[in-house]
Amino acid sequence: MVLAGGVLGRKISAAEKAEALDPSTLKAFVDPLPVPAVAKAVGVRQNPEDSKEQIPFYHVAMREAMVKVHRDLPPTKMWTLGGSFPGPTIETQIAKGMIVEWMNELPAKHFLPIDHSLHGAGKDVPEVRGVVHLHGGRTPPESDGYPEEWVVPGKSQTCFYPSSQHAALLFYHDHTMGINRLNTYAGMMGMFIIRDPREDVYALPSGKYEIPLLICDRMLKTDGQLEYPVSEKTGEVWVPEVFGNAILANGKLLPYCEVEPRLYRFRVMNGSNGRFFRFSLESGAEFYQVGSDQGLLVAPAKLKRVTMAPGERADLLIDFSSMAGQRVNFVSDSFSILQFRVGKTAAGERGVVPEKLHEFERIAESSAVKTRQLTLDENMDDIQRSMGMLLNKTPWHAPITEKPVLDSTEIWELVNLTDDSHPIHLHLVRFQILDRRRFEAFHFQDKGELWFTGPVVKPDANEMGWKDTVRCDPNMVTRIIVPFNGYAGRYVWHCHVLEHEDNEMMRPFEVVKG
């Protein structure tokens, strides 16, 4: 029996009445693009690698917050790192270490749907837990955010970040086993910038002319709240991918950004769970990519569109000099992301795109001491629905099979046997992309042999720098060359489509001393 106001007389809440939001019903470009605050140290601590040195100490809380994503929507409940979405940007210089305490101050119950059948997410563990990984950071293993080293509300995780690496845009995010996709979707991420004074010679835009830009998609309801989908299959929760139609730029839906008619630097990262973006200016104007995941390229790459998988970063220069007085939309395919409102005058010099940037050599294949052939796999049920993902047909809990030697170099051949593109991320290290090549997947599965069906495809110009996340396209072998420098210990490699990572396209590897 259904009575007025609810089922069996139960009052239906406003949240239950809310339907899926159609962002096109909202007025676009009414909120200014926010720039995340820069985190400030709260003290100093002793450097774990040098007892004579005191280094900055930061305290960042995992905390629930209400975030205003659009002028005409109620605040959205999110789980954050630092009380905002994105979290505060952490900045440092190369070789300037820091210590961050990540304190879990989250509620006792999760507000997104947990699939307890996933490995590491069973009912035998607390449903609210968190652990933070610095994506792209060369960190000791105990500070890397290993997925099983989570902390519960009331506990904290303390990490040492040496920053002994090239200047780059990194980011920090939750990495909890089995619920990483939920915690990150809820908002637990922020940007981390390592700077190098030696790069000042390139005179890249700085100060207010350098804008960090975290872009991600989400599903919102008409009451402004996050929605995370569940499987339509009876008794199941996990879904293989999540794609939202609300695209947030620094936590705002359809914001505007006022710029001067001059050169700007945008430090862009794709913070989506699964969506690939293809960013461009709606006007068709060209721009330049000067850096990728792990720092500057050798020279700027001129582009009209840049494709970014989840977890990838792109350092872009956009020259608005010829657009004075115009309104120019930054888009991805049919989605408008934000609007640039170009002023009529520039306050100072307009800036110049440098001809050359950071010089470094391509790694010779002959320097590799080992080549590993590793497959990207998908399990299907009897009606061809995905049941989960694997790396090299090996579940998470199986013994470690990849044990590179510290300070050695290896080639990893990533053989994609699925119909999806997978962004593969290796913790600790940076690498270079060698090439991609199409192959016959059925022959490989039957005979275990690579039968190539296309020519070798070299990386695009904007992929020629140092990377930590690589796009592996379907029915392609993607080869990367990896120097295993930094620290000995246990790390992980995984797909950065977070739904794939949680079920369970992630494996540990161990860097061992020679």
N, C-alpha and C positions, 0 to 999 in steps of 0.2 A: 504494500500500500504506500502510495506517495502522497504526502500531505503538503499543503502550501508552505513554502519556506524550506523544504528539505525532504530527504528520504526518511520515512518513518518518523517525521517530526523533527529530525536533526537539522539545525540551521546550517546552511551552506555558506562557507566563508567567502570573502571577496576574492581570495586567491584561487579558490576552486571555480569561481565564476569566470575568471580571467581567461581570455582566449589568446591564441597566438597573435603577436603583434605584426602588422604589416607596416614596416618603416616608411613606406611611401605615403602613408596617411599623416605623417608628421611633417611639420614645416622644416625644410632643410636649411642648414647653415645659419642657425640662430645662436649657437653657443660658440664662444671662442675656443680654439684648440688649447688645452692646458699643456704646460710643460712641467713634468714631474719635478718636485723639489729635490735638491741635492742633499744626500744624507750627511749628517754631521757626527763626528766622533764624540763619544761621551767620556772619554778618558784615554789612558794608555795602558798597555800590557807589555810584558817581556816577550821579545821575539823568540819563538821556539827554536829557531836555527842560529840565534846569536844572543847569548844571555846578557851581553853588554848593551844591547839596543832595546829601546822602548818604542813601540809602534802603536798606531791608532787603534782604539777599541770602539766597536760599534755595537749597539743593542737594537735589534729589529724584531718586533713581535709579529707572530702569526695571529691575526686578529680579525674578527668579524667587523664589517663596517657597512654603512649605507652610502652608496655612491650615486651621485646624480649624473646619469648618462645623457640626458636630454632635458631641455627646458620644460617640455610638456609631459614628462613622465614622472611618476613618483620615484623616490630613491630606490635603487636596486640593492638588495642584500648581497654582499660579496664577502668572501674570505680573502684577506689581503696579507701582504708582507709589509708591515709598516703603517697600516691604517689607511692606505690609499690604493687606488688602482689606476695605472701601474704603481708599484711600490716606489719609494724614493730612489733616484739614480745614485749609485755609489761610484765615486770617482777616485782614482789614484794615479800615480805615475809608475812607470816600469821599475821593477826591483824595490818598490816601496811597499813592504808587507803590511798587512792589517789583520786584525782578529775581529770576527763577527759572531756575536751570540744570537742565535735564532731561538726566541722564546715562544713556546706554544701556549697561546692564550685563547685558543678557539673554544667554542661551546662543546658540550659533551656529546651532542648528537649531530650527525651529518645532515645537510639539507638537500643533498642530491642522491640519486638512487644507487646504492651499492649492489654489485653482483658478488655475492659471497661464494660463488662457485669458482671465481678466478683465483689463480695461485697467489697466495699471500694476502688474500682479502677475505678469508674465512671468518666464520662467527667466533672463532677461537682467539681473534685479535680485536683490540679496541677499534670501533668504527671511525673514530677521529684520531688521526695521527699525522705527523708531517716530518719531512726531512728535506733540506734545501740543497740543491746542486748548483754550482756556478758553472753554467754551460760555456765551454771554451776555456775554462781556467786550468792552468797547469798547477794542480794542487796535490799535496800529500794525500794518500789514500784515505786516511782517517778524517779528512776534511772534504772529501769529494761528494758526500751525500749519497752513500751506498743505499740502494732502495730498501733494504731490510733494517737499516739503522735508524728507524724513525723514533720520534719522541711523542708522548701523549700530552694532553693539556696539563699544565703545571710543571712540565719539564723543558729543558733547553738543550740545544746542540751548539757547540762552540767550534768554529772553523778558522783555520789559519790560511790566508790567501797571500802567497809570496809575491805575486804579480811579476815573476821572473820570466817574462815573455814579451813579445812585441806588442806595441800599442794596438788596441782593437776595441770594438764594441762587443762585449759579452752580455750575458743576462743570467739572472738567478731565478730559479723556479722550484716548485715542489717536485719531488722525485719518489714519492712513497709507493712501495710495491702494491700493485693491485688497485689503487685509487688515485694514481698520479693524474689520470685524465680528468677526474672529478675535481681534485684540489686545484689544478691549474686552470680548469674551466671556471672554477669559482672565483679566480682572480689572483692566485698566489704566484706572482711574477713581477719582475722589475729589471731595469737595465743597469749595467756595470761597465764603466768606461775606463780603460787603461790608456794613459797618455804618455807621450815621449817628447820632451822639449826639442829633440833633434829634428822633429818633423815640422817645427815652426818655419823652417826655411821654405816650405812649400806655400806658405801664406794662405792656407785653407781658411774658409770663413770660420769665425769663432765668436764666442760671446753670444749675443742675441741672434746672430746670423748662423749659428749651429743649433739644430733642433733635433733632439732624439724623438723617434716616432715609432711607438709600438702599436702594431695594427693586428687585430684579431677579429674573428667572427664569433657571434654568439646568437642564441635563440632567446628572444624576450617575449614575455606575455604583455597583454594590454595594461596590466597593473605595474609594469616595469620590472618584474622579477625574472630571474634566469629560469629557463626551461632546459632540461637535459633529457633527451629522448631515451626510451627503453625499447627493447625488442618487441616485435609483434608476435613472436613465437611464444606459445604458452609455457610459463614457468621459467622464461629466460629474461635477463635484464640487459646484458652487454649488447652493444651495437658496433659494427665494424668501423664506421666513420660517423662523424657529426659535422654537419654543415649548417651554419646559421645565416640568416639573411640580414642581420643587424651587424654592420661592420663598425667596430669601435676603433678610433684613433686616439691614443693616449687616454682611453676610457670614455671618450665622447662619441655619440652617434651623430654623424653628419655635422661636424664642426666647421668653422672657417678659421683661416690663419691669415692675418694681415702681414704682408711682406713689402719691402721696398723694391724698387726696380734695380736690383743688383744680384750678385751671386750669393746663394745660400747653400749650406751643407745640411743634409738630412741624414741622420743615423737611423736607418730603417731596420726593423726586425719583424719577422712574421711570428706572432704569438698564438696562432690558431692551433687547435687540436689536430685538424686534418686538412684544412683548406690550403691549396696552393694559390698564390696571388700572381697576377700579371699586371703590374703597375705601369701606368702611363699617364701622360697629360692628355686630357680630352681634346685639346687643341691639336695634338699631333706633334707638338714641339719636341725637339731633341733635348736630352740631358746627358749627364756623364756619371758613370760609376767609377769611383776612385779606390774603393776598398771592398773586401768581402769579409767572411767570417773572422779571419785571423789577422786583419790589418790591410795596409795599403797594397794596391796593385803596383806593377812596374810603371804603368802608364794609364791615363784615363781611358775608359772604353765608352765610346759615344753610342747612345741607345735611344730608341723610341719606346721601348718596353723592357721591363726587367721581370723575369719570373723568379719567384721566391717560394720555396717549400717551407713547411713548418720548421722552425729552429734556425733558418738561415738569416743572415744579416747582409745588408747592402749599404755602402757609404755613397750617397748620391750628391752630386752638385747640380743645382738647377739655377740657371741664369734668367732672372725675370727682367733684365734690362730692356728687352724689346716688347715687354708686355705692360708697360706703364698704364695705369688706369683700368686694366682689364680684370675680369674675374675668371680664373682658370681652375677647372676641376681636376683633382687627382683621382684617378679611377682604376678599377680592376675589372676588365671586361664590362659587364653591364652595371656594376656597382659603383656609385659615387662614394668616395672615401672622405674627402674633405675638399673645401674650396679655398684656393689662394686668392686673396684680395690684394691686388698689386697697387701700391700707392703711385703717385705721380712723380715723386722726387725721392732721391736717395740721400741719406744723411752724410755720407762720405764717399770714399772710393768704392767703385762697383765690384772690384775683385776680378781676378783673372784665373782661368782654369790652367793649372800647370801642365807643361808638356810631358814632363817625366816625374816619377814619384820614387817609391822605395825600391832600390835595386836589390835583387836577390836572384840566385841561380835556380834553375830547374834541377831537381834531383835526378841523377843518372840511374837508370834501371839497374845498371851493373853494380850499384852500391847495395842492392838488396841481398840479404843473406838467405831469405826464404820467401817463397811465394805460396800463399794459402788460397785455395778455391773454396768459397763459402756461399751457400745458397740462401736465397730468400724464399720462404715457402708459405703456402696457405693450405690449411686443412678444410675440406669441404664435406658436407653431409650428403645423404643420398639424393637430395633435391637441389644440389649445387648452391647451397647457402654456406657462407663462410662460418666456420666454427672456431677459428683461431689462427694465429700466425706463428711461425717459428723461424729461427735462424739456423741454417745448416741442419735442419730436421732434428734439432736438439732442444729439449725443454730447459727452462731456466735452472731447475734444481739438479740437472745432470752434472757430473764432474767437469771441471774446467778443461777445455781442450786447446785453447789458444794461450800459449805461454811465451810471448816474445821476450827476448833478452834485452835488458836495459842498455840503451845507447846503440842498439842495432836498428837496421832498417829492413822493413818487409814490404812486399807487394801483396795487397789483398784484392783478389778477383771476386767481385760481388755478382753472383749469377742469379738474376731475378726470374724466378719461375712462376710468378703471379701475373695478374692482369692490372696491377696497380703500380704507380710510381711510389717508391719508398725513400724518404730522406733518412739516410743512415748516418748516425752520429757516434763517434768514438770519444769516450771520455779521456782526459789527460793530454792527448796528443793533438798535433795539427798534422795535416797531410797535403799532398798535391794530387790532383786528378790527372791520371795518365791518358785515358781514352775510354770510349764506349764502343761496343760492337754488337750488332744484332746476331742472334743465334736461333737455332731450331730447338725449342724447349722440349717437344715430345721426344726428339732423338736423344737429348741429354738425359731425360728421365728414363728412357728405355735402355740406353747403352752406357750412360755415364760419360759420354764424349761431347765436347763442344764442336758443333757443326755450324760454322759461321755462315750467315746468309746475307751479310752486308759488309761494306768497307769499314775500316777503322775510322771512328769519328773523334777528332780532337776536341778538347774542351773549348767552349766559347771564350772570347777575350776576357769577359768578366768572371770566368772561372779559373783563370790562370794564376791566381794568388794562392795564399795559404788558406786551407779550409778546415773545418771540423765537422761539417755536415755535407753530405753529397747526395744529389738526386740520382736514384737508380731507377731507370725507366723499365717498363715491362719487356720481357724477352730480349733484354740487353745484358751484356757483361760490362760492368763498370769497374775499371781498375784504378786503384789508388796506391800511392807509395807513401809509406808511413815511417818516419823516424820515431822510435819509442824512447824519447828523451824525457827527463824529469825525475820520476820517482819509481822505485820498485813497489809492488803491491797489487792489490785487487781492485779492478775497475770494471766498467761495463761498456758494451756497445749495443745499440738498439735502433729500431725504427723510431723516428720522431713524429709519426702519426700516433698520437698518444693512445688511441683505442687499440692500435696494433701492439704497442709497447706493453700495455696492461694484459694482453692475452695472445701469446706471451712472446712477442718478437723482441726479446732482449736476452743477452747472454753475458755472463762475467768473462773477463779475461784477466790474466795475471802477468804483470811485468816482473821478470825474475832477474836476479843478478847473475852475470856470467861467471 
